[in-house]
Amino acid sequence: MLLEQLQESIDFIRSKTTTKPKIGLVLGSGLGSFVDAMDVEVKIPFGELPNFVPPSVEGHGGHLVIGKIGGVELAVLQGRIHYYEGHSMSQVAFPVRCLSMLGIEKLVLTNAAGSLYAENPAGSFLIIEDHINLMGDNPLKGPNIQKLGPRFPDMTNAYDPELNKILEDSLKASGATYNKGVYCAVSGPTYETPAEIRYLKIIGGSAVGMSTVPEVIAANHLGMRVATLSCLTNLAAGISATNLSHDEVTETAKKVEEVFKNTITDFVQKI
C-alpha cells in the first residue's frame, strides 16, 4: 500500500516537472521564506499532492517547491507535518520517502529548536551530530518494506560527517553563530517542563524539538545522506527568563533568515 501511494505521488510530481534534482531540503518553523530566493519552476500545495497531508501549524507553508538556487537544482518541502498534529509516523515520514523516490540522494533538514544552554542563544544555529529519540514511536515500526531499506538500519552516522563539515564551512562563510551537538526529539505539543530540560541536559542533549528525527530515520533507511541544521529560536524552559511561545520561535527565525539563506545557498553549491 505504501509503495503504491508513493508511486502515485511520484507520478503526479513528474507530470508537473522535468527537473531531476539530487538535493532535497526541508524547511522548518519560520524558515519557509528561503523559497523566495529560488528560481522556482513549480510550486505545489501539499493539499494537491496525492497522499500528502497539509500542515496545520503556523510557519509551515505546506508546499513542494522545485527549482534552482545558485544554479543548483533543489526539491524543497516548504514546511512539514508533525507527530503531535495527530498523524502517524508513516505519514510524517511520507514526504521524505517521496523525495527519495524522486531521486534525491542528499537531504538537508532544518528546524527551529529550543536551546538547552544559555551559551547557545536564540538566533544562533546548531549542527546536529546525533539525536535522542524520545517521541515514543518510530517510522519504521511494523512490517519492513525491503524495497525501501533493511529491517534494522544502522544509525551510527545518521548525520553524515562529511556533509556536516561542509555545513560548518558554510556557516563560517555566512558569519553565523553556531555550535554542534545532540538534538532531543519529543512528541509535543506542550513545551517541556524545567525538570524535563534538566533531564535532557543530563542525558547529553544540546537542543530540543518536536520534529526531524522521524525524517532522519526514514532517510537513513532509504540510504540518503543527511545533514541537519537547527535554528535555535529560544532558550528552553527553566533557562529562559520568560514563558515560551510559538510567536518567539517565528520571530527569531525571521531575524536570522538572511544568514540562513546565505548558509544553505552556499552549502548546496558545495555538495
Secondary structure, DSSP 8 states (H G I E B T S, - for coil): -HHHHHHHHHHHHHTT-----SEEEEE-TT-GGGGGGSEEEEEEEGGGSTT-----STT---EEEEEEETTEEEEEEES---GGGT--HHHHHHHHHHHHHHT--EEEEEEEEEESSTTS-TTEEEEEEEEEEESS--TT-SS--TTT--SS---TTSS-HHHHHHHHHHHHHTT--EEEEEEEEE--SS---HHHHHHHHHTT-SEEESSSHHHHHHHHHTT-EEEEEEEEEEE-TTTSSS---HHHHHHHHHHTHHHHHHHHHHHHHH-
